């Protein structure tokens, strides 16, 4: 029986990969990375409802994401392939989870990982409450069926889940399971999110096929993303034209970003079906 009886609202902040180098490949095909990531104030809203079943409902937030055409075409599974369901399973919890999406899927901003990490933070808080209650009632001798999910365990769900669980600013290594916190920096960014839902596995596969190139702008996946999704180059060029700055690709894509502010007199880009957002780095999550 779950201890909670009311819905719980959580924030699931996006992550931005500012630097990404691929340092090797494991025998099972997983890539070793050396990256720097920061948590942004662009957030999904995750609502956890009491339930004896595990389920997830995706609700695109049209007001936060611009035109309907930019959101209603999102391809987000609601079955066990969704990271939220897998996070519930990892934590040994059941719930109906409603995800109000503001972070576009396939944008390289870790939206699915952020949602899963929010569920894990909720589950870990539940475990802490249950443990404290057991201690207060003298029932600590009873077998405990749940434990706090660690970042290393979270990384088994996906390379970005461990960082999203910790948050802040960090160097991320291994397969995403090694998190080294870095001092907070007050940073702002202009995010340029085209209506291109990039598949991370396809980009890593393209990187392998290209022979493992080193990428420009501190991102080894940029050449692979452009090879797999050539249309991304036009969106990059549009952003550069209006800001006068060389855009960087967020992780595997398809978001391009530049530091903000980006120069006097420059205008924000405007494109059919794309979304522009200003986002600011935030500290570690609790």
LINRA-V283598 format. One record per helix or strand of 3 or more residues. SS is the DSSP state (@ for helix, = for strand). FROM is the first residue (numbers start at 1). TO is the last residue. If there is no record, write none. Layout:
# LINRA-V283598
{{SS:FROM:TO} {SS:FROM:TO}}
This chain:
# LINRA-V283598
{{=:8:25} {=:31:49} {=:55:60} {@:62:65} {@:68:70} {@:83:91} {=:96:101} {@:111:136} {@:151:154} {@:161:166} {=:169:174} {=:178:181} {=:188:193} {@:200:209} {@:222:228} {@:232:243} {=:255:259} {=:275:282}}
